[in-house]
Amino acid sequence: MHTIHLQEKVVLVTGGARGIGRAIARACARNGADVAILDLDLEQAQRTAEDVALESGRKVQAFEADVADLVLVRAAVNAVLAEFGRIDVLVNNAGWDRFALFLETTPEFWEKVIQVNYKGVLNCCYTVLPHMVQRRSGAIVNIASDAGRGGSMGESIYAGAKGAVIAFSKTLAREHARDQIRVNVVSPGITSTELFRAMQDHRTGAKVMEAMARSVPLGRRPAEPEEIAPAVVFLASDAAGYITGQVLSVSGGLTMVD
Ligand SMILES: NC(=O)c1ccc[n+]([C@@H]2O[C@H](COP(=O)([O-])OP(=O)(O)OC[C@H]3O[C@@H](n4cnc5c(N)ncnc54)[C@H](O)[C@@H]3O)[C@@H](O)[C@H]2O)c1
């Protein structure tokens, strides 16, 4: 029987400089993993890497890349492989959104949301998967959103991109089960981060977010990032060795749809 830990695993977390990604990096290191943090914001990623290394005693390093840019992702992944030797777990966490009703959005906004939230996942999987296939071992955990399962007012493009992440993950899980590579999704509800705060810059966004927080069955509040991370650790660990193609909602019960 497997207990839940990540000892002797190398984990790559995108968007790990702050918010949910930072909590995931911390939880992975506390559970025994060495961690590579890949982020747009190299300075913040380096500060986080130093903090996490200090508290966990694990090897934790920061790498810079925009996940939306395949060339930059390739360069960063090569640097991670040169430094850590392998990648056992890929956590696609980097994401971006702003609150806007569909008719307030522009095609430029669609492009950015799709590039970061969907193409970013494709770029990272496309780059890391061949190494996992070669070793016939690996786990991918993609961070979607309950917006992508049930829809969410003011998040039309983002919800579509996250829905795409879910469908893509299930397909990848089918294609790579024979390679002993598992692909699962963690789907947060509302979570107290910079992204959540930025959604409240819009007048309607502030009201919608407040109403959503009030309707969370567990606690009538948003999650803390530390409440999302354990689900990622579990799905990344060998304890989840018989689980693939699944979506785990961590939303305090905000959504209970299938
Ligand atoms: N906060 C929520 O309420 C919530 C709810 C559901 C899902 N999520 C998802 O959780 C994930 C983390 O979100 P968060 O709330 O922690 O956001 P955040 O804005 O607090 O942190 C996001 C991190 O990703 C990095 N990042 C953004 N764009 C990037 C890019 N193109 N390339 C590389 N790094 C990039 C940022 O620099 C930052 O460090 C996202 O995928 C988000 O969609 C968040």
Ligand as a Chemical Component Dictionary entry (heavy atoms), coordinates in Angstrom:
data_LIG
# 
_chem_comp.id                   LIG 
_chem_comp.type                 NON-POLYMER 
_chem_comp.pdbx_formal_charge   0 
_chem_comp.three_letter_code    LIG 
# 
loop_
_chem_comp_atom.comp_id 
_chem_comp_atom.atom_id 
_chem_comp_atom.alt_atom_id 
_chem_comp_atom.type_symbol 
_chem_comp_atom.charge 
_chem_comp_atom.model_Cartn_x 
_chem_comp_atom.model_Cartn_y 
_chem_comp_atom.model_Cartn_z 
_chem_comp_atom.pdbx_ordinal 
LIG N1  N1  N 0  -7.765 32.143 -7.453  1  
LIG C1  C1  C 0  -8.858 31.538 -7.834  2  
LIG O1  O1  O 0  -9.961 31.870 -7.383  3  
LIG C2  C2  C 0  -8.788 30.399 -8.837  4  
LIG C3  C3  C 0  -9.938 29.645 -9.040  5  
LIG C4  C4  C 0  -9.906 28.595 -9.939  6  
LIG C5  C5  C 0  -8.748 28.290 -10.622 7  
LIG N2  N2  N 1  -7.630 29.043 -10.408 8  
LIG C6  C6  C 0  -6.446 28.693 -11.181 9  
LIG O2  O2  O 0  -5.354 28.449 -10.290 10 
LIG C7  C7  C 0  -4.130 28.758 -10.961 11 
LIG C8  C8  C 0  -3.306 29.699 -10.089 12 
LIG O3  O3  O 0  -4.011 30.907 -9.926  13 
LIG P1  P1  P 0  -3.750 31.942 -8.737  14 
LIG O4  O4  O 0  -5.093 32.338 -8.237  15 
LIG O5  O5  O -1 -2.744 31.411 -7.814  16 
LIG O6  O6  O 0  -3.162 33.181 -9.595  17 
LIG P2  P2  P 0  -2.038 34.267 -9.244  18 
LIG O7  O7  O 0  -2.266 35.359 -10.238 19 
LIG O8  O8  O 0  -2.048 34.600 -7.817  20 
LIG O9  O9  O 0  -0.680 33.498 -9.590  21 
LIG C9  C9  C 0  -0.417 33.076 -10.893 22 
LIG C10 C10 C 0  1.075  32.826 -11.081 23 
LIG O10 O10 O 0  1.263  32.414 -12.438 24 
LIG C11 C11 C 0  2.246  33.218 -13.045 25 
LIG N3  N3  N 0  1.921  33.381 -14.461 26 
LIG C12 C12 C 0  0.875  34.044 -15.014 27 
LIG N4  N4  N 0  0.933  33.998 -16.344 28 
LIG C13 C13 C 0  2.033  33.271 -16.653 29 
LIG C14 C14 C 0  2.641  32.871 -17.876 30 
LIG N5  N5  N 0  2.114  33.249 -19.059 31 
LIG N6  N6  N 0  3.766  32.120 -17.842 32 
LIG C15 C15 C 0  4.322  31.764 -16.651 33 
LIG N7  N7  N 0  3.801  32.120 -15.458 34 
LIG C16 C16 C 0  2.674  32.870 -15.467 35 
LIG C17 C17 C 0  2.203  34.548 -12.297 36 
LIG O11 O11 O 0  3.417  35.292 -12.439 37 
LIG C18 C18 C 0  1.928  34.081 -10.875 38 
LIG O12 O12 O 0  3.119  33.762 -10.199 39 
LIG C19 C19 C 0  -4.518 29.347 -12.322 40 
LIG O13 O13 O 0  -4.474 28.342 -13.319 41 
LIG C20 C20 C 0  -5.933 29.788 -12.108 42 
LIG O14 O14 O 0  -6.659 29.846 -13.317 43 
LIG C21 C21 C 0  -7.622 30.087 -9.525  44 
# 
loop_
_chem_comp_bond.comp_id 
_chem_comp_bond.atom_id_1 
_chem_comp_bond.atom_id_2 
_chem_comp_bond.value_order 
_chem_comp_bond.pdbx_ordinal 
LIG N1  C1  SING 1  
LIG C1  O1  DOUB 2  
LIG C1  C2  SING 3  
LIG C2  C3  SING 4  
LIG C2  C21 DOUB 5  
LIG C3  C4  DOUB 6  
LIG C4  C5  SING 7  
LIG C5  N2  DOUB 8  
LIG N2  C6  SING 9  
LIG N2  C21 SING 10 
LIG C6  O2  SING 11 
LIG C6  C20 SING 12 
LIG O2  C7  SING 13 
LIG C7  C8  SING 14 
LIG C7  C19 SING 15 
LIG C8  O3  SING 16 
LIG O3  P1  SING 17 
LIG P1  O4  DOUB 18 
LIG P1  O5  SING 19 
LIG P1  O6  SING 20 
LIG O6  P2  SING 21 
LIG P2  O7  DOUB 22 
LIG P2  O8  SING 23 
LIG P2  O9  SING 24 
LIG O9  C9  SING 25 
LIG C9  C10 SING 26 
LIG C10 O10 SING 27 
LIG C10 C18 SING 28 
LIG O10 C11 SING 29 
LIG C11 N3  SING 30 
LIG C11 C17 SING 31 
LIG N3  C12 SING 32 
LIG N3  C16 SING 33 
LIG C12 N4  DOUB 34 
LIG N4  C13 SING 35 
LIG C13 C14 SING 36 
LIG C13 C16 DOUB 37 
LIG C14 N5  SING 38 
LIG C14 N6  DOUB 39 
LIG N6  C15 SING 40 
LIG C15 N7  DOUB 41 
LIG N7  C16 SING 42 
LIG C17 O11 SING 43 
LIG C17 C18 SING 44 
LIG C18 O12 SING 45 
LIG C19 O13 SING 46 
LIG C19 C20 SING 47 
LIG C20 O14 SING 48 
# 
